Amino acid sequence: MAGDATLTFRPRTSALILVRLAIGLLTLAAAGYRMTTVALQGRDRGVLVVMVWAIAIALSGVVLGALAERYPRLRPHAWTLLAAALVAAGIAELAIGESDPEGLVIVVACWGAFAAASWIGLDATTDLLIWYGQDLAHGPAVTFGASGVEYQAAHRQTPTFKVPWPEVREVALIPGPTGRPALCVLVDVQVPLESAGDRPKVLTKQRHRIRVFSTPIAVYPHRSRGPRLDTLDAALRRWTGGRLALVEG
């Protein structure tokens, strides 16, 4: 298939996860250092340091518990909380100055940044463990083009299996075991197990996809780099003369 006429879904790299982890850890260190220096300026230095750290850790625990269990939809807003806390800290450092001799505004801003960074760092750590534990770097890759579909059981690691459009029955988004939808290509031909190469883990994953989705040609869009789904839908209609479109299963 010509590269300029194809749409490919391939595994994401760990680069963005590592960036998120670095941001979380650096913010934790910066917030912890700044609120500690502010506390050390008070009279009862030791007591104040213990207090600000205890409140920071307790607040972080509340935020982590709320985002992980009660309000999972608020998870992306940890970045908003972090941005707001950093802006507040900047204003406190540059604009408020002597009008806040106790540094209360700075400490409160540090608490917010500490809580947000705790979630961002924990979330990135979890994603990184999943990425390495499930070997997502060697996940499947699917390429759509004018002549049909190309499938690799492990991106750049296994042979390419090609399926022309007349043998493709359906392209659909099918919920997986966790509820996240997978982009699946249902075909009228049998995909040989040899497409997994000599990699036992890849073969196991391929059999799992067959059991769950009735096809090995399946990728999770949230774990893949690829085009927008509406772009794929329009391309499917164009390439197949309207016979196929992206279906939500």
C-alpha positions as CSV (number, residue, x, y, z in Angstrom):
1,M,0.0,0.0,0.0
2,A,1.2,3.5,-0.8
3,G,2.1,5.3,2.5
4,D,0.3,8.5,1.5
5,A,-2.9,6.7,0.9
6,T,-3.1,4.6,4.1
7,L,-4.4,5.0,7.7
8,T,-2.4,3.1,10.3
9,F,-3.1,2.3,13.9
10,R,0.1,1.2,15.6
11,P,1.2,1.0,19.3
12,R,2.0,4.1,21.2
13,T,5.4,4.6,22.6
14,S,6.1,5.2,26.3
15,A,7.5,8.7,25.7
16,L,4.4,10.6,26.7
17,I,4.0,8.4,29.8
18,L,7.5,9.2,30.8
19,V,6.9,12.9,30.2
20,R,3.8,12.8,32.5
21,L,5.8,11.0,35.2
22,A,8.6,13.5,35.0
23,I,6.2,16.4,35.3
24,G,4.5,14.8,38.3
25,L,7.8,14.0,40.1
26,L,9.3,17.4,39.4
27,T,6.2,19.2,40.6
28,L,6.1,17.1,43.8
29,A,9.7,18.0,44.5
30,A,9.3,21.7,43.7
31,A,6.1,22.0,45.8
32,G,7.5,20.1,48.7
33,Y,10.7,22.2,48.7
34,R,8.9,25.5,48.5
35,M,6.3,24.8,51.2
36,T,9.1,23.5,53.4
37,T,11.2,26.7,53.0
38,V,8.1,28.8,53.8
39,A,7.4,26.8,56.9
40,L,11.0,27.1,58.0
41,Q,10.6,30.9,58.1
42,G,8.1,30.7,61.0
43,R,8.8,30.6,64.7
44,D,8.0,26.9,65.4
45,R,9.9,25.6,62.4
46,G,9.7,21.9,63.1
47,V,6.0,21.9,64.0
48,L,5.1,24.0,60.9
49,V,7.1,21.7,58.6
50,V,5.3,18.6,59.9
51,M,1.9,20.4,59.6
52,V,2.3,21.5,56.0
53,W,3.6,18.1,54.9
54,A,0.8,16.3,56.9
55,I,-1.9,18.5,55.2
56,A,-0.3,18.0,51.8
57,I,-0.2,14.2,52.1
58,A,-3.8,14.1,53.5
59,L,-5.1,16.4,50.8
60,S,-3.3,14.2,48.2
61,G,-4.9,11.1,49.7
62,V,-8.4,12.7,49.4
63,V,-7.8,13.7,45.8
64,L,-6.4,10.3,44.8
65,G,-9.3,8.5,46.5
66,A,-11.9,10.8,44.9
67,L,-10.4,10.5,41.4
68,A,-9.8,6.8,41.5
69,E,-13.1,5.6,43.0
70,R,-15.8,8.2,43.3
71,Y,-15.3,10.7,40.5
72,P,-13.2,9.0,37.7
73,R,-14.5,11.5,35.2
74,L,-12.6,14.2,37.0
75,R,-9.2,12.6,36.3
76,P,-8.2,14.8,33.4
77,H,-8.9,17.8,35.5
78,A,-5.9,17.0,37.7
79,W,-4.0,19.0,35.0
80,T,-6.4,21.9,35.5
81,L,-5.8,21.8,39.2
82,L,-2.0,21.7,38.7
83,A,-2.1,24.7,36.3
84,A,-4.3,26.7,38.7
85,A,-2.0,25.9,41.6
86,L,1.1,26.9,39.6
87,V,-0.6,30.2,38.5
88,A,-1.6,30.9,42.1
89,A,1.9,30.2,43.4
90,G,3.4,32.5,40.7
91,I,1.1,35.3,41.6
92,A,1.8,34.8,45.3
93,E,5.6,34.9,44.6
94,L,5.6,37.9,42.3
95,A,2.6,40.0,43.0
96,I,1.5,39.5,46.6
97,G,5.0,39.6,48.2
98,E,5.2,41.5,51.4
99,S,1.4,41.6,51.8
100,D,1.5,37.9,52.7
101,P,4.4,37.7,55.1
102,E,3.4,34.3,56.4
103,G,3.4,32.8,52.9
104,L,-0.1,31.3,53.4
105,V,-1.1,31.7,49.8
106,I,2.1,30.1,48.6
107,V,1.6,27.1,50.9
108,V,-2.0,26.7,49.8
109,A,-0.9,26.8,46.2
110,C,1.8,24.2,47.0
111,W,-0.8,22.0,48.5
112,G,-2.9,22.1,45.3
113,A,0.1,21.5,43.1
114,F,1.2,18.6,45.4
115,A,-2.2,17.0,45.2
116,A,-2.5,17.3,41.5
117,A,1.1,16.1,40.9
118,S,0.5,13.1,43.2
119,W,-2.4,12.0,40.9
120,I,-0.5,12.7,37.7
121,G,2.6,10.8,38.9
122,L,0.6,7.9,40.2
123,D,-1.5,7.7,37.0
124,A,1.7,7.8,34.9
125,T,3.3,5.1,37.0
126,T,0.3,2.9,36.6
127,D,0.3,3.4,32.8
128,L,4.0,2.7,32.7
129,L,3.6,-0.6,34.6
130,I,0.8,-1.6,32.3
131,W,2.8,-0.6,29.2
132,Y,5.8,-2.8,30.2
133,G,3.8,-5.5,31.9
134,Q,1.6,-6.1,28.9
135,D,4.4,-5.5,26.4
136,L,2.3,-2.8,24.6
137,A,5.3,-1.7,22.6
138,H,4.9,-4.9,20.6
139,G,1.1,-4.7,20.2
140,P,-0.7,-5.3,16.9
141,A,-0.8,-2.8,14.0
142,V,-3.5,-2.4,11.4
143,T,-3.2,-0.4,8.2
144,F,-6.2,0.5,6.1
145,G,-5.7,1.4,2.4
146,A,-7.4,1.6,-1.0
147,S,-6.8,-2.1,-1.7
148,G,-7.7,-3.5,1.8
149,V,-6.3,-4.1,5.2
150,E,-2.8,-5.1,6.4
151,Y,-2.3,-6.7,9.8
152,Q,0.7,-7.3,12.0
153,A,0.3,-9.3,15.2
154,A,3.2,-7.4,16.6
155,H,4.2,-4.1,15.0
156,R,7.4,-4.4,12.9
157,Q,8.1,-7.8,14.6
158,T,5.9,-10.2,12.7
159,P,4.9,-10.9,9.1
160,T,2.2,-8.8,7.4
161,F,-1.1,-10.5,6.6
162,K,-3.2,-8.8,3.9
163,V,-6.9,-8.9,3.4
164,P,-8.5,-7.3,0.3
165,W,-11.8,-5.3,0.8
166,P,-14.1,-8.0,-0.8
167,E,-13.1,-10.3,2.1
168,V,-13.7,-7.8,4.8
169,R,-17.2,-8.3,6.3
170,E,-17.3,-5.4,8.8
171,V,-15.1,-2.8,10.6
172,A,-16.6,-2.2,14.1
173,L,-15.9,-0.7,17.5
174,I,-16.5,-3.6,19.9
175,P,-16.2,-3.2,23.7
176,G,-13.5,-5.2,25.3
177,P,-13.4,-6.9,28.7
178,T,-12.8,-3.5,30.5
179,G,-15.5,-1.7,28.5
180,R,-13.0,0.2,26.3
181,P,-13.9,-0.2,22.6
182,A,-11.5,-2.0,20.3
183,L,-11.3,-1.3,16.5
184,C,-12.0,-4.7,15.0
185,V,-11.9,-5.9,11.4
186,L,-14.1,-8.9,10.8
187,V,-13.1,-10.9,7.8
188,D,-14.4,-13.9,5.8
189,V,-10.9,-15.6,5.7
190,Q,-9.0,-17.3,8.5
191,V,-6.0,-15.4,9.7
192,P,-3.2,-18.0,10.1
193,L,-1.7,-18.4,13.5
194,E,1.7,-18.1,11.7
195,S,1.1,-14.4,11.5
196,A,2.2,-14.2,15.1
197,G,5.6,-15.4,14.1
198,D,7.7,-17.3,16.6
199,R,6.7,-15.2,19.6
200,P,4.6,-17.2,22.2
201,K,3.4,-14.1,24.0
202,V,2.1,-12.6,20.7
203,L,0.4,-15.8,19.8
204,T,-1.3,-15.8,23.2
205,K,-2.6,-12.3,22.7
206,Q,-3.8,-13.1,19.2
207,R,-5.8,-16.0,20.5
208,H,-7.2,-13.8,23.3
209,R,-8.4,-11.3,20.6
210,I,-10.0,-14.1,18.6
211,R,-11.8,-15.3,21.7
212,V,-13.0,-11.8,22.7
213,F,-13.7,-10.2,19.4
214,S,-14.0,-13.2,17.0
215,T,-11.1,-11.8,15.0
216,P,-7.3,-11.3,15.7
217,I,-7.4,-8.0,13.8
218,A,-8.2,-5.7,16.6
219,V,-6.5,-2.7,18.2
220,Y,-7.5,-0.4,21.1
221,P,-7.6,3.2,19.7
222,H,-6.7,4.6,23.2
223,R,-3.5,2.6,23.1
224,S,-2.6,3.3,19.5
225,R,-1.3,6.1,17.4
226,G,-3.5,6.6,14.4
227,P,-6.1,8.8,12.7
228,R,-9.4,10.0,14.0
229,L,-12.1,7.5,13.8
230,D,-14.3,9.8,11.8
231,T,-11.5,10.1,9.3
232,L,-11.3,6.3,9.1
233,D,-15.1,6.1,8.7
234,A,-15.0,8.5,5.7
235,A,-12.1,6.6,4.1
236,L,-13.9,3.2,4.5
237,R,-16.9,4.5,2.7
238,R,-14.7,5.9,-0.1
239,W,-12.5,2.9,-0.5
240,T,-15.4,0.4,-0.5
241,G,-18.0,2.5,-2.5
242,G,-20.2,2.8,0.6
243,R,-20.3,-0.9,1.3
244,L,-18.4,-0.6,4.6
245,A,-18.5,2.1,7.3
246,L,-17.3,2.2,10.9
247,V,-19.9,0.4,13.0
248,E,-20.3,0.8,16.8
249,G,-20.9,-2.7,18.1
